[in-house]
């Protein structure tokens, strides 16, 4: 009973009033969705609807770590590391902002790089309202010798509407998964409206200051997805050393 009380005190969020969007056009997104290399960007993850009529009470975000991630270039698997294309991935900055959530924290890898966030606490984001959660993307640089023209990151997001264990969280009123279908416990249900529908963030090469080598032709469109192992490891919400979502 105490654990249940603690969970529900952590995860509800304050409703953001005055921003309404019909469900037909709703999808959790990053705004702005892309940035040019070498530029720092102030971004938000944007919750655009609840789980049917159920309000959103928390959010968990997993950003590809670039280590165990899968990499595809122009539709073809790339066996090399992310550093073949980007010089300094890992510059996402957690922004402490309690205007929407009363509790929040970042998730880090072994090197201290931010690879995700979680948010909750307060009231709720109504099913018809928008909630905006800030973060900062530091300036990222392309490897000059690479043929990458754009690098697109598939970010895994869970908008949580009800606290359940992992086996019960695929109900229509429990959670919206905006995740890549990579075989994790958080893929969602095949056939659902958001199945294999992650949130994308794109970095564009600055072709004026860092043009493509002549041998690259039109260049490569590179997509990075987190591995199933990373999502399973980093998606749960840990609060004061205790996993509060999904319930153990």
C-alpha positions in Angstrom: 0.0 0.0 0.0 2.9 2.4 0.8 4.6 1.6 -2.5 1.4 2.2 -4.4 0.9 5.6 -2.6 4.5 6.5 -3.4 4.2 5.7 -7.0 1.1 7.8 -7.5 2.6 10.7 -5.6 5.6 10.7 -8.0 4.0 10.2 -11.4 1.0 12.5 -11.9 1.7 15.7 -13.8 0.2 19.2 -13.9 -2.2 19.8 -16.7 -1.0 22.3 -19.3 -4.1 24.4 -20.2 -5.0 26.1 -23.4 -3.2 23.9 -25.9 -5.6 21.5 -27.6 -5.2 19.3 -30.6 -7.6 16.8 -32.2 -6.5 13.1 -31.7 -6.4 12.6 -35.5 -3.3 14.7 -35.7 -1.7 13.8 -32.4 1.7 12.1 -31.9 4.3 12.7 -29.3 7.1 14.7 -31.0 10.2 16.7 -30.4 10.0 20.4 -31.2 11.9 21.5 -33.2 12.4 18.1 -34.7 15.8 18.9 -36.3 18.9 21.0 -35.9 21.9 22.0 -38.1 25.3 20.7 -37.0 27.4 23.0 -34.9 24.3 24.7 -33.4 22.9 24.3 -29.9 19.1 23.9 -29.8 16.5 24.4 -27.2 14.0 21.6 -27.6 10.9 20.0 -26.1 9.3 16.6 -26.1 5.6 17.4 -26.6 2.9 15.2 -25.2 -0.1 15.7 -27.6 -2.8 13.3 -26.2 -3.6 10.8 -23.4 -4.4 7.1 -23.6 -7.9 7.4 -25.1 -9.7 9.5 -22.4 -7.1 8.8 -19.8 -4.8 11.6 -18.7 -1.0 11.3 -18.9 0.6 11.0 -15.4 4.3 10.7 -16.4 6.8 10.2 -19.2 9.9 8.2 -19.7 12.4 8.9 -22.6 15.3 6.7 -23.9 17.9 8.3 -26.3 20.1 6.0 -28.4 23.5 5.6 -26.6 25.4 5.2 -29.9 27.1 2.2 -28.4 24.7 -0.7 -28.7 22.5 1.1 -31.2 21.7 -0.2 -34.6 22.8 2.0 -37.5 21.4 2.1 -41.0 22.8 4.2 -43.9 20.5 4.7 -46.9 18.6 1.6 -45.8 21.7 -0.6 -45.4 23.0 -1.8 -42.1 26.2 -0.1 -41.0 28.6 -2.3 -39.1 30.8 0.5 -37.8 30.4 2.8 -34.9 28.4 6.1 -34.7 31.7 7.9 -34.6 32.1 7.1 -38.3 29.5 9.9 -38.9 29.4 12.1 -35.8 32.4 13.5 -33.8 30.7 14.1 -30.5 27.3 12.5 -29.9 26.2 12.5 -26.3 25.5 16.2 -25.8 21.9 16.1 -24.7 21.4 18.3 -21.6 18.8 17.7 -19.0 16.8 20.8 -18.1 15.4 21.0 -14.6 12.0 22.6 -15.1 9.2 22.0 -12.6 6.6 24.0 -14.4 5.0 20.8 -15.7 6.4 18.1 -13.5 7.3 18.1 -9.8 9.7 15.2 -10.0 12.2 14.5 -12.7 15.7 13.1 -13.3 18.1 12.2 -16.1 19.4 8.8 -17.1 23.1 8.4 -17.8 25.5 5.9 -19.3 28.8 4.8 -17.8 30.6 7.9 -19.1 28.0 10.3 -17.6 26.3 11.1 -20.9 22.6 11.8 -20.8 20.7 8.9 -22.5 17.2 9.7 -21.3 14.9 11.4 -18.8 11.9 10.6 -16.7 9.2 13.0 -15.4 6.2 12.9 -13.1 4.6 14.3 -10.0 1.8 16.8 -9.5 -1.5 16.6 -11.3 -2.2 15.2 -14.8 -2.0 16.3 -18.5 -5.6 16.0 -19.7 -6.2 13.7 -22.6 -7.0 16.7 -24.8 -4.1 18.9 -23.7 -0.5 19.3 -24.7 2.5 19.2 -22.3 5.9 20.5 -23.2 9.1 19.1 -21.5 12.4 21.0 -22.2 15.8 19.7 -23.0 18.9 21.2 -24.7 20.8 19.6 -27.6 24.4 20.7 -27.6 26.2 21.4 -30.9 27.0 18.2 -32.7 29.7 18.0 -35.5 29.8 15.6 -38.5 33.0 13.8 -39.4 34.2 15.8 -42.4 35.4 12.7 -44.3 32.1 10.9 -43.8 29.3 10.8 -46.4 26.6 11.4 -43.9 24.2 14.2 -44.9 21.6 13.7 -42.1 21.6 11.6 -38.9 18.2 10.8 -37.5 17.8 9.4 -34.0 14.8 7.2 -33.1 14.0 8.1 -29.5 11.9 5.8 -27.4 9.2 7.5 -25.4 6.5 6.2 -23.1 3.6 8.5 -22.1 2.2 6.8 -18.9 -1.4 7.0 -18.0 -1.7 4.2 -15.4 0.7 2.4 -13.1 0.9 -1.3 -13.9 3.4 -4.1 -14.0 5.0 -4.9 -17.3 2.6 -7.6 -18.3 -0.4 -5.4 -17.9 0.8 -2.2 -19.5 -0.5 -2.7 -23.1 -4.1 -1.8 -22.2 -5.6 1.1 -24.2 -5.8 3.3 -21.0 -2.4 2.5 -19.5 0.5 3.8 -21.7 1.2 5.2 -25.2 4.5 3.8 -26.6 6.3 5.9 -29.1 9.1 3.4 -29.5 11.0 1.6 -32.3 10.0 -2.1 -32.6 13.4 -3.6 -31.9 12.2 -6.5 -29.7 12.2 -4.8 -26.3 9.6 -5.2 -23.6 8.4 -1.8 -24.5 7.6 -2.3 -28.2 3.9 -2.1 -27.7 1.3 -4.1 -29.5 1.5 -4.8 -33.2 -1.4 -3.2 -35.0 -1.8 -0.4 -32.5 -1.8 3.1 -33.9 1.6 4.0 -32.7 3.4 0.6 -33.1 6.9 1.1 -34.3 6.4 4.8 -34.4 9.3 6.4 -32.4 10.0 10.0 -31.8 12.6 11.3 -34.3 15.3 13.9 -33.8 17.4 14.8 -36.8 20.8 16.5 -37.1 21.5 18.0 -40.6 25.0 18.5 -41.9 26.0 22.1 -42.6 26.8 21.8 -46.3 28.2 25.3 -46.5 30.9 24.9 -43.7 31.3 21.2 -43.9 30.5 20.1 -47.5 30.3 16.4 -48.5 33.4 14.9 -50.1 33.0 14.8 -53.9 33.0 11.0 -53.8 29.9 10.9 -51.7 27.4 11.9 -54.4 24.1 12.8 -52.7 25.3 11.6 -49.3 23.9 9.2 -46.8 20.7 9.4 -44.7 21.7 7.7 -41.4 19.2 6.4 -38.9 20.2 5.4 -35.3 17.9 3.2 -33.1 18.4 2.2 -29.5 18.9 -1.6 -29.0 16.3 -3.7 -27.2 18.8 -4.2 -24.4 19.2 -0.4 -23.9 15.4 0.2 -23.9 14.8 -2.6 -21.5 17.5 -1.2 -19.2 16.8 2.5 -19.4 13.0 2.8 -19.9 12.0 2.0 -16.3 11.5 5.0 -13.9 13.7 4.8 -10.8 12.9 7.2 -8.0 15.1 7.4 -4.9 16.5 4.0 -5.7 13.2 2.3 -6.2 11.6 1.3 -9.5 8.2 2.9 -9.6 7.2 2.2 -13.2 6.5 -0.4 -14.4 5.8 -2.0 -11.1 8.3 -4.7 -10.3 
